[in-house]
């Protein structure tokens, strides 16, 4: 076992330890990281400073001070090594970049294979576990169109029905697909999907979860999984769903994250179209009549998502902040994030800056250099 002094210098280890503080939750953990600047600083903070954070209970303060969670971190590292699982946090280059700006981002994720953290286009597909021929046939037509799109990944939740169909069709068409799990990665659920899961790894896809091997089984694990599906995509397609269930939860989360949402309409008396019809009727989702509707709406027909050359024209269709950042980066090559924020006038929050930079990087306009510096592609 490493000495405590050397462990305390390893921010990745200490962040993992923070995730094991019982009762801390994602929001409190992110608040602490924002306030103290690092997990290391949290564990080194004095009791009064921790107690001054009104959202922390005495029990949580006590746990942080005692460092009991460090033992759980060591156990999880041993488990991950045994099961060929990689532990990543938002400081890690393989952490999905679409999650970074979120206030409720997972501070630690567990992954196998390739989760395509920087891929330019990402479509999540969700729906009922009791899918019909209608939904399945539409997906087959959709994937015929999707197979022509470059730099695309398909995300789903590895469940039966629509999820399974989406992953299988992605594999068939040579599109990388990522399964977002509710359980730890040593357990494929349902067990009948083991073959599918292995094939995903063999064909440039991956598995990802927020659940450690030490988390207790609870109904809350799967809604938590749904938020990662919603956050990792550019667009969410709800194929078939009732009024209640995981797909509707995922659609609401996608709305909260300002993602594009699409839904397949169905007959009024079909229980597994009621949820989709509700989303469309209440302007929560765009109606999809044909597979081309999604591609056209997202500009995934080969006419967008092209790298912007060094001589970016003034008609570049970006936000005010994006245009300002491009202008600064072009005038100050290899500028770091602190100077970039200062030159932007310190008018924007860290979340707004991160979202703008990540969007431009995903669109191939800028790239990140070592030391969190940026340059025009």
Secondary structure in CASP SS format (residue, H / E / C, confidence):
PFRMAT SS
TARGET T0000
AUTHOR 0000-0000-0000
METHOD secondary structure of the structure
MODEL  1
X C 1.00
X C 1.00
X C 1.00
X H 1.00
X H 1.00
X H 1.00
X H 1.00
X H 1.00
X C 1.00
X C 1.00
X H 1.00
X H 1.00
X H 1.00
X H 1.00
X H 1.00
X H 1.00
X H 1.00
X H 1.00
X H 1.00
X C 1.00
X C 1.00
X C 1.00
X C 1.00
X C 1.00
X H 1.00
X H 1.00
X H 1.00
X H 1.00
X H 1.00
X H 1.00
X H 1.00
X H 1.00
X H 1.00
X H 1.00
X H 1.00
X H 1.00
X C 1.00
X C 1.00
X H 1.00
X H 1.00
X H 1.00
X H 1.00
X H 1.00
X H 1.00
X C 1.00
X C 1.00
X H 1.00
X H 1.00
X H 1.00
X H 1.00
X H 1.00
X C 1.00
X C 1.00
X C 1.00
X C 1.00
X C 1.00
X C 1.00
X H 1.00
X H 1.00
X H 1.00
X H 1.00
X H 1.00
X H 1.00
X H 1.00
X H 1.00
X H 1.00
X C 1.00
X C 1.00
X H 1.00
X H 1.00
X H 1.00
X H 1.00
X H 1.00
X H 1.00
X H 1.00
X H 1.00
X H 1.00
X H 1.00
X H 1.00
X H 1.00
X H 1.00
X H 1.00
X C 1.00
X C 1.00
X C 1.00
X E 1.00
X E 1.00
X E 1.00
X E 1.00
X C 1.00
X C 1.00
X C 1.00
X C 1.00
X C 1.00
X C 1.00
X C 1.00
X H 1.00
X H 1.00
X H 1.00
X H 1.00
X C 1.00
X C 1.00
X C 1.00
X C 1.00
X C 1.00
X C 1.00
X C 1.00
X E 1.00
X E 1.00
X E 1.00
X E 1.00
X E 1.00
X E 1.00
X C 1.00
X C 1.00
X C 1.00
X C 1.00
X C 1.00
X C 1.00
X C 1.00
X E 1.00
X E 1.00
X E 1.00
X E 1.00
X E 1.00
X E 1.00
X C 1.00
X C 1.00
X C 1.00
X C 1.00
X C 1.00
X C 1.00
X H 1.00
X H 1.00
X H 1.00
X H 1.00
X H 1.00
X H 1.00
X H 1.00
X H 1.00
X H 1.00
X H 1.00
X H 1.00
X H 1.00
X H 1.00
X H 1.00
X C 1.00
X C 1.00
X C 1.00
X C 1.00
X C 1.00
X E 1.00
X E 1.00
X E 1.00
X E 1.00
X E 1.00
X C 1.00
X C 1.00
X C 1.00
X C 1.00
X C 1.00
X H 1.00
X H 1.00
X H 1.00
X H 1.00
X H 1.00
X H 1.00
X H 1.00
X H 1.00
X H 1.00
X H 1.00
X H 1.00
X C 1.00
X C 1.00
X C 1.00
X E 1.00
X E 1.00
X E 1.00
X E 1.00
X E 1.00
X C 1.00
X C 1.00
X C 1.00
X C 1.00
X C 1.00
X C 1.00
X C 1.00
X C 1.00
X C 1.00
X C 1.00
X H 1.00
X H 1.00
X H 1.00
X H 1.00
X H 1.00
X H 1.00
X H 1.00
X H 1.00
X H 1.00
X H 1.00
X H 1.00
X H 1.00
X C 1.00
X C 1.00
X C 1.00
X E 1.00
X E 1.00
X E 1.00
X E 1.00
X C 1.00
X C 1.00
X C 1.00
X C 1.00
X C 1.00
X C 1.00
X C 1.00
X C 1.00
X C 1.00
X C 1.00
X H 1.00
X H 1.00
X H 1.00
X H 1.00
X H 1.00
X H 1.00
X H 1.00
X H 1.00
X H 1.00
X H 1.00
X H 1.00
X H 1.00
X H 1.00
X C 1.00
X C 1.00
X E 1.00
X E 1.00
X E 1.00
X E 1.00
X C 1.00
X C 1.00
X C 1.00
X C 1.00
X C 1.00
X C 1.00
X C 1.00
X H 1.00
X H 1.00
X H 1.00
X H 1.00
X H 1.00
X H 1.00
X H 1.00
X H 1.00
X H 1.00
X H 1.00
X H 1.00
X C 1.00
X C 1.00
X C 1.00
X E 1.00
X E 1.00
X E 1.00
X E 1.00
X E 1.00
X C 1.00
X C 1.00
X C 1.00
X C 1.00
X C 1.00
X C 1.00
X H 1.00
X H 1.00
X H 1.00
X H 1.00
X H 1.00
X H 1.00
X H 1.00
X H 1.00
X H 1.00
X H 1.00
X H 1.00
X C 1.00
X C 1.00
X C 1.00
X C 1.00
X E 1.00
X E 1.00
X E 1.00
X C 1.00
X C 1.00
X H 1.00
X H 1.00
X H 1.00
X H 1.00
X H 1.00
X H 1.00
X H 1.00
X C 1.00
X C 1.00
X C 1.00
X C 1.00
X C 1.00
X C 1.00
X C 1.00
X C 1.00
X C 1.00
X C 1.00
X C 1.00
X C 1.00
X C 1.00
X C 1.00
X C 1.00
X C 1.00
X C 1.00
X C 1.00
X C 1.00
X C 1.00
X C 1.00
X C 1.00
X H 1.00
X H 1.00
X H 1.00
X H 1.00
X H 1.00
X H 1.00
X H 1.00
X H 1.00
X H 1.00
X H 1.00
X H 1.00
X H 1.00
X C 1.00
X C 1.00
X C 1.00
X E 1.00
X E 1.00
X H 1.00
X H 1.00
X H 1.00
X H 1.00
X H 1.00
X H 1.00
X H 1.00
X C 1.00
X C 1.00
X C 1.00
X C 1.00
X C 1.00
X C 1.00
X H 1.00
X H 1.00
X H 1.00
X H 1.00
X H 1.00
X H 1.00
X H 1.00
X H 1.00
X H 1.00
X H 1.00
X H 1.00
X H 1.00
X H 1.00
X C 1.00
X C 1.00
X C 1.00
X E 1.00
X E 1.00
X E 1.00
X E 1.00
X C 1.00
X C 1.00
X C 1.00
X E 1.00
X E 1.00
X E 1.00
X E 1.00
X C 1.00
END
